[in-house]
């Protein structure tokens, strides 16, 4: 070991988050690193590891660390040893706190020619320590840009705000500047959504820019019938992740009624999927269930087509949920219900999944959501905590910034504008901080949250869904309890199944 040269694994990022250091994997991890890793570590640990950022012999690095910290080299050697080519993640106890590290923190130089570029001084956190707060201090880690809210369909179940007409769209130059800023700040993800991404005139060069900056979006979702031109543009950008094609049925009348498309749409979609299947690109199909298509015979017909595809990665099926931008009473006429979904899922498990050569994913996340049952506020809500205001920002086509992709231009949640401020400034704007650290005086006295003894703990956890609150109680009651809470009033608009 002493004769080898070692470096800090370049597949991991070390970012100073003011009161702690963030350690996370890049978007292009190698075989030597963990995928989707994220943890918080102590600044001193990051300072110690920083000596491996430029590489060198183990003996030389230990001597430099020893000199910097004024600690005996033998003690430094014991501290460093667990991080060298560790095959599994490890736990470290330091100053009374538990910290977690991914596999292969330090690797031999022969495994990589890349080098990280930071020093011990970059890892200093002079303003105290915080290893428990989920909300990041310095800037978001993930952003999503809505390129446009234009669409080729008018889906009767759509959750998106496709009616608002932005006053002035971001220019491609402004989008490039945003990507550059995200790259310079070390953000982890930069995703694109629509409307329809492929309706933006410059989507190919924007996607290419993201790919070059290692911000390859996880999914590009579309209802546009794919053409050879679109496929060739995608290939030219270097994009290699997933194209998601939305396909709810093979019946043209069903799609005409539910998506408000013309008679030729279905055949164009079928041809586009065939082209995609032969293209070598990764793709998946998503199906949304409503009363138009929540029947076994319709899924069987759809499967008869999908199973002929040779390169499909997966087929995801999920029920349509309430939308803030569709009339509630119109939507409930087409919304499926629990019984129909359960019966359909049972059929799919029995008659489709055993005969599929690809994963068929039955989404239960919303069906299984329990309402009016949690007794300890956000602490006892099932499911992953919301990333809004913790690590994620959503940028609208006109540059306004909101906290969630379903809230769009709702003025309660607009926290800035990228034309006026940097991402860090928006992240720590007065409006963002107010929403992140809600106080009783910020909400209506009629809200059940106002007198609640668990108010502070519940809001600080932020595992509430403001979108569900507004769907259930209306925009004027945006500060009501999450409907999963046992103290939440009866829903004005039923969003359960």
C-alpha positions as CSV (number, residue, x, y, z in Angstrom):
1,X,0.0,0.0,0.0
2,X,2.8,2.4,0.9
3,X,4.3,2.2,-2.6
4,X,1.1,3.1,-4.4
5,X,-0.1,6.6,-5.2
6,X,-3.6,7.6,-4.1
7,X,-6.2,10.2,-5.0
8,X,-9.6,11.2,-3.7
9,X,-12.2,9.5,-5.8
10,X,-13.2,12.1,-8.5
11,X,-16.7,10.5,-8.7
12,X,-17.6,12.3,-5.5
13,X,-18.2,16.0,-4.9
14,X,-17.3,17.8,-1.7
15,X,-19.3,21.0,-1.3
16,X,-19.1,23.6,1.5
17,X,-22.6,24.2,2.7
18,X,-21.7,26.9,5.3
19,X,-22.3,24.7,8.4
20,X,-21.4,21.3,7.1
21,X,-19.8,19.6,4.1
22,X,-22.0,17.9,1.5
23,X,-20.6,14.7,0.0
24,X,-22.4,13.4,-3.1
25,X,-21.9,11.3,-6.2
26,X,-21.6,12.9,-9.6
27,X,-24.0,12.2,-12.4
28,X,-21.5,9.9,-14.1
29,X,-20.2,7.5,-11.4
30,X,-17.8,4.8,-12.4
31,X,-17.6,1.2,-11.4
32,X,-15.5,2.4,-8.4
33,X,-18.2,4.6,-6.8
34,X,-21.7,4.6,-5.4
35,X,-24.6,5.9,-7.4
36,X,-26.9,8.5,-6.0
37,X,-24.9,9.0,-2.8
38,X,-25.6,11.9,-0.5
39,X,-24.5,12.6,3.0
40,X,-23.3,15.3,5.3
41,X,-19.8,15.2,6.8
42,X,-17.8,17.2,9.3
43,X,-15.6,20.0,7.9
44,X,-12.5,18.5,9.6
45,X,-13.1,15.2,7.9
46,X,-13.3,17.0,4.6
47,X,-10.2,19.0,5.3
48,X,-8.3,15.8,6.1
49,X,-9.5,14.1,2.9
50,X,-8.7,17.2,0.8
51,X,-5.0,16.3,1.0
52,X,-5.7,13.4,-1.4
53,X,-7.5,15.7,-3.9
54,X,-4.3,16.2,-6.0
55,X,-2.9,12.7,-5.4
56,X,0.5,11.5,-4.2
57,X,2.2,8.7,-2.2
58,X,0.5,7.7,1.0
59,X,3.6,8.5,3.1
60,X,3.9,12.0,1.7
61,X,0.3,12.8,2.1
62,X,0.2,11.5,5.7
63,X,3.3,13.7,6.5
64,X,1.5,16.8,5.0
65,X,-1.7,16.0,7.0
66,X,0.4,15.5,10.1
67,X,2.1,18.8,9.7
68,X,-1.2,20.7,9.0
69,X,-3.1,19.3,12.0
70,X,0.0,18.8,14.3
71,X,-1.0,15.2,14.9
72,X,1.4,12.2,15.0
73,X,1.7,10.5,11.6
74,X,0.8,7.1,13.1
75,X,-2.5,8.5,14.3
76,X,-3.2,10.1,10.9
77,X,-2.5,6.7,9.3
78,X,-5.1,5.0,11.5
79,X,-7.6,7.8,10.7
80,X,-7.0,7.5,6.9
81,X,-6.9,3.7,6.6
82,X,-10.7,3.0,6.6
83,X,-11.2,5.3,3.6
84,X,-8.7,3.7,1.3
85,X,-10.3,1.5,-1.2
86,X,-13.2,0.7,1.2
87,X,-15.3,-1.8,-0.6
88,X,-18.5,-0.9,1.2
89,X,-19.9,2.3,2.7
90,X,-18.6,3.1,6.2
91,X,-19.8,4.9,9.3
92,X,-17.5,7.2,11.2
93,X,-18.0,8.6,14.7
94,X,-16.4,12.0,15.0
95,X,-16.9,14.5,17.8
96,X,-20.0,12.6,19.0
97,X,-21.7,12.6,15.6
98,X,-22.2,9.8,13.1
99,X,-21.1,10.4,9.5
100,X,-21.5,8.1,6.5
101,X,-19.2,7.7,3.6
102,X,-19.6,5.8,0.3
103,X,-17.4,3.1,-1.0
104,X,-13.9,3.8,-2.4
105,X,-13.5,7.3,-0.9
106,X,-9.7,7.1,-1.7
107,X,-8.5,5.1,-4.7
108,X,-5.2,4.4,-6.5
109,X,-4.2,6.9,-9.1
110,X,-4.0,4.2,-11.7
111,X,-7.8,4.0,-11.6
112,X,-8.4,7.6,-12.7
113,X,-6.6,10.5,-14.3
114,X,-9.1,13.0,-13.0
115,X,-8.3,15.2,-10.0
116,X,-10.4,17.2,-7.6
117,X,-9.4,20.7,-6.9
118,X,-9.9,21.9,-3.4
119,X,-7.8,22.6,-0.3
120,X,-8.3,22.3,3.4
121,X,-9.1,26.1,3.5
122,X,-12.1,25.5,1.2
123,X,-13.7,23.2,3.8
124,X,-13.6,25.6,6.7
125,X,-17.0,26.3,8.2
126,X,-16.5,29.3,10.6
127,X,-20.2,29.9,11.3
128,X,-21.0,26.9,13.5
129,X,-22.0,23.3,12.8
130,X,-25.3,21.7,11.8
131,X,-25.6,18.1,10.7
132,X,-29.3,17.6,11.2
133,X,-31.1,20.3,9.2
134,X,-32.3,18.9,5.9
135,X,-32.5,22.3,4.1
136,X,-29.3,23.2,2.4
137,X,-27.8,26.5,3.4
138,X,-25.8,27.7,0.4
139,X,-27.9,26.8,-2.7
140,X,-30.2,24.1,-4.0
141,X,-28.7,20.9,-5.2
142,X,-31.3,20.2,-7.9
143,X,-33.2,22.5,-10.3
144,X,-35.9,21.8,-12.9
145,X,-36.4,24.2,-15.8
146,X,-39.8,24.3,-17.5
147,X,-38.7,25.2,-21.0
148,X,-42.2,25.9,-22.2
149,X,-45.8,25.2,-21.0
150,X,-47.0,24.7,-24.6
151,X,-48.3,21.2,-25.4
152,X,-49.5,19.2,-28.3
153,X,-52.4,17.7,-26.4
154,X,-55.1,19.1,-24.1
155,X,-55.3,16.2,-21.6
156,X,-58.4,16.3,-19.5
157,X,-56.4,15.0,-16.5
158,X,-53.3,17.1,-16.9
159,X,-51.7,18.5,-13.7
160,X,-49.8,21.2,-15.5
161,X,-50.7,24.9,-15.9
162,X,-50.8,25.1,-19.7
163,X,-53.2,28.1,-19.8
164,X,-51.0,30.8,-18.3
165,X,-49.2,32.8,-21.0
166,X,-45.8,34.0,-19.8
167,X,-45.0,37.6,-20.5
168,X,-41.4,37.1,-21.6
169,X,-39.8,33.7,-22.1
170,X,-36.2,33.2,-21.1
171,X,-33.9,33.5,-24.0
172,X,-31.6,30.7,-25.0
173,X,-28.7,32.9,-23.9
174,X,-30.3,33.4,-20.5
175,X,-30.8,29.6,-20.2
176,X,-27.1,29.0,-21.0
177,X,-26.2,31.5,-18.3
178,X,-28.4,29.6,-15.8
179,X,-26.7,26.3,-16.8
180,X,-23.3,27.8,-16.4
181,X,-24.2,29.2,-12.9
182,X,-25.6,25.8,-11.9
183,X,-22.3,24.2,-13.0
184,X,-20.1,26.7,-11.2
185,X,-22.1,26.2,-8.0
186,X,-21.7,22.4,-8.1
187,X,-25.4,21.6,-8.5
188,X,-26.1,17.9,-8.9
189,X,-29.0,17.8,-11.3
190,X,-30.6,20.0,-13.9
191,X,-33.7,18.6,-15.4
192,X,-35.9,19.8,-18.2
193,X,-39.7,19.5,-18.5
194,X,-42.6,21.0,-20.4
195,X,-45.3,21.4,-21.6
196,X,-43.4,19.8,-24.4
197,X,-39.6,20.1,-24.3
198,X,-39.5,19.4,-28.0
199,X,-41.7,22.4,-28.8
200,X,-39.0,24.8,-27.7
201,X,-37.2,26.0,-30.8
202,X,-33.7,25.6,-29.3
203,X,-34.2,22.4,-27.3
204,X,-31.4,20.5,-29.1
205,X,-28.6,23.0,-28.3
206,X,-30.0,23.5,-24.7
207,X,-29.9,19.7,-24.2
208,X,-26.4,19.5,-25.7
209,X,-25.2,22.2,-23.3
210,X,-26.6,20.3,-20.3
211,X,-25.0,17.0,-21.5
212,X,-21.6,18.8,-21.9
213,X,-21.9,20.2,-18.3
214,X,-22.7,16.7,-16.9
215,X,-26.3,17.7,-16.3
216,X,-27.9,15.0,-18.4
217,X,-31.7,15.1,-17.5
218,X,-32.9,11.9,-16.0
219,X,-36.0,11.8,-18.2
220,X,-37.3,13.6,-21.2
221,X,-41.1,13.1,-21.2
222,X,-43.2,13.7,-24.3
223,X,-46.6,13.1,-25.9
224,X,-45.3,14.3,-29.3
225,X,-45.2,11.6,-32.0
226,X,-41.5,11.0,-32.3
227,X,-39.9,11.6,-35.8
228,X,-36.6,10.7,-37.3
229,X,-35.6,14.4,-37.0
230,X,-36.3,14.4,-33.3
231,X,-34.3,11.1,-32.8
232,X,-31.4,12.4,-34.8
233,X,-31.3,15.7,-32.8
234,X,-31.3,13.7,-29.5
235,X,-28.5,11.5,-30.7
236,X,-26.5,14.6,-31.8
237,X,-26.7,16.0,-28.3
238,X,-25.1,12.9,-26.7
239,X,-28.1,12.3,-24.5
240,X,-28.2,8.7,-23.3
241,X,-30.8,8.5,-20.5
242,X,-34.5,7.9,-20.8
243,X,-37.1,9.2,-23.2
244,X,-40.6,8.7,-21.7
245,X,-43.4,8.3,-24.1
246,X,-46.9,8.8,-22.8
247,X,-49.4,6.4,-24.2
248,X,-52.7,5.7,-22.6
249,X,-54.4,3.4,-25.1
250,X,-54.3,2.2,-28.7
251,X,-57.9,3.2,-29.3
252,X,-58.0,6.5,-31.3
253,X,-61.5,7.4,-30.0
254,X,-60.2,7.1,-26.4
255,X,-57.3,9.4,-27.1
256,X,-59.5,11.8,-29.0
257,X,-61.8,12.1,-26.0
258,X,-59.2,12.1,-23.2
259,X,-56.3,14.0,-24.8
260,X,-58.4,16.1,-27.3
261,X,-56.2,15.1,-30.2
262,X,-57.2,14.4,-33.9
263,X,-57.9,11.1,-35.6
264,X,-54.3,10.7,-36.9
265,X,-52.6,11.1,-33.5
266,X,-52.7,7.4,-32.5
267,X,-51.1,6.1,-35.7
268,X,-48.4,8.8,-35.6
269,X,-47.6,7.8,-32.0
270,X,-47.4,4.1,-32.9
271,X,-45.0,4.9,-35.8
272,X,-42.9,7.2,-33.6
273,X,-42.5,4.5,-30.9
274,X,-41.4,2.0,-33.6
275,X,-38.8,4.5,-34.8
276,X,-37.6,5.0,-31.2
277,X,-37.5,1.3,-30.6
278,X,-35.1,0.9,-33.6
279,X,-33.0,4.0,-32.7
280,X,-30.8,2.6,-30.0
281,X,-32.0,5.3,-27.6
282,X,-33.3,4.3,-24.1
283,X,-37.0,4.8,-23.7
284,X,-39.9,3.8,-21.5
285,X,-43.7,4.1,-21.8
286,X,-46.0,5.7,-19.2
287,X,-49.8,5.2,-19.0
288,X,-52.2,7.3,-17.0
289,X,-55.4,5.7,-15.9
290,X,-58.8,7.4,-16.0
291,X,-62.3,6.1,-16.6
292,X,-61.5,6.2,-20.3
293,X,-59.0,3.4,-20.1
294,X,-59.0,1.7,-16.7
295,X,-60.3,-1.6,-18.0
296,X,-58.5,-4.9,-18.6
297,X,-59.4,-5.2,-22.3
298,X,-57.8,-1.8,-23.0
299,X,-54.6,-2.7,-21.1
300,X,-54.5,-6.0,-22.9
301,X,-54.7,-4.3,-26.3
302,X,-52.0,-1.8,-25.3
303,X,-49.8,-4.7,-24.1
304,X,-50.3,-6.5,-27.4
305,X,-48.5,-3.6,-29.0
306,X,-45.9,-2.9,-26.4
307,X,-44.7,-6.5,-26.2
308,X,-43.7,-6.4,-29.8
309,X,-41.1,-3.7,-29.0
310,X,-37.6,-5.1,-28.7
311,X,-35.8,-2.4,-26.7
312,X,-38.3,-0.9,-24.3
313,X,-36.9,-0.4,-20.8
314,X,-40.1,-0.3,-18.8
315,X,-43.9,0.4,-18.8
316,X,-45.1,2.5,-15.9
317,X,-48.9,2.7,-15.1
318,X,-50.4,5.2,-12.6
319,X,-53.8,6.7,-11.9
320,X,-54.5,10.3,-12.8
321,X,-54.5,12.5,-9.7
322,X,-56.4,15.7,-9.1
323,X,-55.1,18.8,-10.8
324,X,-55.0,22.4,-9.7
325,X,-55.7,23.5,-13.2
326,X,-58.7,21.5,-14.2
327,X,-62.2,22.1,-12.9
328,X,-62.7,19.7,-10.0
329,X,-66.2,18.7,-10.9
330,X,-65.2,18.0,-14.5
331,X,-62.2,15.9,-13.3
332,X,-64.1,13.7,-11.0
333,X,-66.3,12.6,-13.9
334,X,-63.2,10.9,-15.5
335,X,-61.2,10.1,-12.4
336,X,-60.8,6.4,-11.7
337,X,-61.4,5.0,-8.2
338,X,-59.7,2.6,-5.8
339,X,-61.8,-0.4,-6.7
340,X,-61.3,-0.1,-10.4
341,X,-57.5,0.4,-10.0
342,X,-57.2,-2.5,-7.6
343,X,-59.1,-4.8,-10.0
344,X,-57.0,-3.6,-12.9
345,X,-53.7,-4.0,-11.1
346,X,-54.7,-7.5,-10.0
347,X,-55.5,-8.4,-13.7
348,X,-52.1,-6.9,-14.8
349,X,-50.2,-8.9,-12.2
350,X,-52.0,-12.1,-13.4
351,X,-52.3,-11.7,-17.1
352,X,-49.6,-9.2,-18.3
353,X,-46.6,-9.1,-16.0
354,X,-45.8,-12.9,-16.3
355,X,-45.6,-12.5,-20.1
356,X,-43.6,-9.2,-20.2
357,X,-39.9,-9.2,-21.0
358,X,-39.5,-5.8,-19.4
359,X,-40.6,-4.3,-16.0
360,X,-44.2,-3.4,-15.7
361,X,-44.4,-0.9,-12.8
362,X,-47.7,-0.4,-11.0
363,X,-47.6,3.0,-9.2
364,X,-49.4,2.8,-5.9
365,X,-47.8,6.0,-4.3
366,X,-51.1,8.0,-4.4
367,X,-53.5,5.1,-4.0
368,X,-51.8,4.1,-0.7
369,X,-51.6,7.6,0.6
370,X,-53.5,7.7,4.0
371,X,-55.5,10.8,4.7
372,X,-56.6,12.1,8.2
373,X,-54.5,9.4,10.0
374,X,-51.1,10.8,10.9
375,X,-51.1,11.9,14.6
376,X,-47.6,13.4,14.8
377,X,-47.7,15.9,11.9
378,X,-45.0,15.7,9.2
379,X,-43.0,13.3,11.4
380,X,-45.4,10.5,10.7
381,X,-46.4,11.1,7.0
382,X,-45.6,8.1,4.9
383,X,-43.3,8.4,1.9
384,X,-40.2,10.4,1.2
385,X,-40.0,13.9,2.5
386,X,-40.6,16.7,-0.1
387,X,-37.5,18.2,-1.7
388,X,-39.2,21.6,-2.1
389,X,-37.3,24.2,0.0
390,X,-34.9,21.5,1.1
391,X,-32.8,20.9,-2.0
392,X,-34.8,21.7,-5.1
393,X,-36.0,24.8,-7.1
394,X,-38.4,24.9,-10.0
395,X,-37.8,27.6,-12.7
396,X,-40.7,28.7,-14.9
397,X,-40.4,29.6,-18.6
398,X,-40.3,33.3,-17.8
399,X,-37.5,33.0,-15.2
400,X,-39.8,33.2,-12.1
401,X,-38.8,30.6,-9.5
402,X,-41.2,28.6,-7.4
403,X,-40.8,25.6,-5.0
404,X,-42.8,22.9,-6.8
405,X,-43.6,22.0,-10.4
406,X,-47.3,21.7,-9.6
407,X,-47.6,25.2,-8.1
408,X,-46.4,27.1,-11.2
409,X,-47.3,30.8,-11.0
410,X,-49.1,30.6,-7.7
411,X,-48.0,33.9,-6.0
412,X,-47.9,32.3,-2.5
413,X,-44.9,30.3,-3.7
414,X,-42.9,32.5,-6.1
415,X,-39.6,33.1,-4.3
416,X,-37.6,35.0,-6.9
417,X,-36.6,35.5,-10.5
418,X,-33.3,34.3,-12.1
419,X,-33.2,37.5,-14.3
420,X,-32.8,39.5,-11.1
421,X,-30.9,37.3,-8.7
422,X,-28.4,34.4,-8.5
423,X,-29.6,30.9,-7.5
424,X,-28.0,31.4,-4.0
425,X,-29.7,34.7,-3.5
426,X,-33.1,33.2,-4.5
427,X,-32.5,30.2,-2.3
428,X,-32.0,32.5,0.7
429,X,-34.5,35.2,-0.3
430,X,-36.9,36.5,2.4
431,X,-39.8,34.7,0.7
432,X,-37.9,31.4,0.5
433,X,-36.8,31.6,4.1
434,X,-40.3,32.6,5.3
435,X,-41.8,29.5,3.6
436,X,-38.9,27.3,4.9
437,X,-39.3,28.5,8.4
438,X,-43.0,29.2,8.8
439,X,-44.2,30.8,12.0
440,X,-47.7,30.9,13.5
441,X,-48.1,34.6,12.5
442,X,-47.6,33.6,8.8
443,X,-50.8,31.6,8.7
444,X,-54.5,32.2,9.2
445,X,-55.9,31.7,12.7
446,X,-58.7,29.5,11.2
447,X,-56.1,27.0,10.1
448,X,-55.9,24.0,12.4
449,X,-52.1,24.4,12.2
450,X,-52.2,27.7,14.1
451,X,-53.0,26.4,17.6
452,X,-51.3,23.1,17.1
453,X,-48.7,22.1,19.7
454,X,-46.7,20.3,17.1
455,X,-46.6,23.4,14.8
456,X,-42.8,24.1,15.0
457,X,-41.7,20.5,14.6
458,X,-44.2,19.8,11.8
459,X,-43.3,22.8,9.7
460,X,-39.5,22.4,10.2
461,X,-39.7,18.9,8.9
462,X,-41.4,20.2,5.7
463,X,-42.8,16.8,4.8
464,X,-46.0,18.4,3.8
465,X,-47.5,18.8,0.3
466,X,-48.7,22.3,-0.3
467,X,-50.1,21.1,-3.6
468,X,-52.3,18.5,-1.9
469,X,-53.4,21.1,0.6
470,X,-54.6,23.5,-2.1
471,X,-56.1,20.7,-4.1
472,X,-58.1,19.6,-1.0
473,X,-59.0,23.0,0.5
474,X,-58.6,25.6,-2.3
475,X,-56.0,28.4,-2.9
476,X,-57.2,30.7,-0.1
477,X,-56.6,27.9,2.4
478,X,-53.0,27.1,1.2
479,X,-51.9,27.2,4.9
480,X,-54.2,24.4,6.1
481,X,-52.8,21.2,7.4
482,X,-51.6,18.5,5.0
483,X,-54.7,16.3,4.5
484,X,-52.7,13.3,5.8
485,X,-52.8,14.9,9.2
486,X,-55.4,13.6,11.7
487,X,-56.2,17.3,12.7
488,X,-56.9,18.3,9.1
489,X,-60.5,19.2,8.4
490,X,-62.7,17.3,6.0
491,X,-61.6,17.9,2.4
492,X,-63.6,20.4,0.5
493,X,-62.4,18.7,-2.7
494,X,-61.8,15.0,-2.3
495,X,-58.4,14.0,-3.6
496,X,-58.4,10.4,-2.3
497,X,-59.3,7.3,-4.3
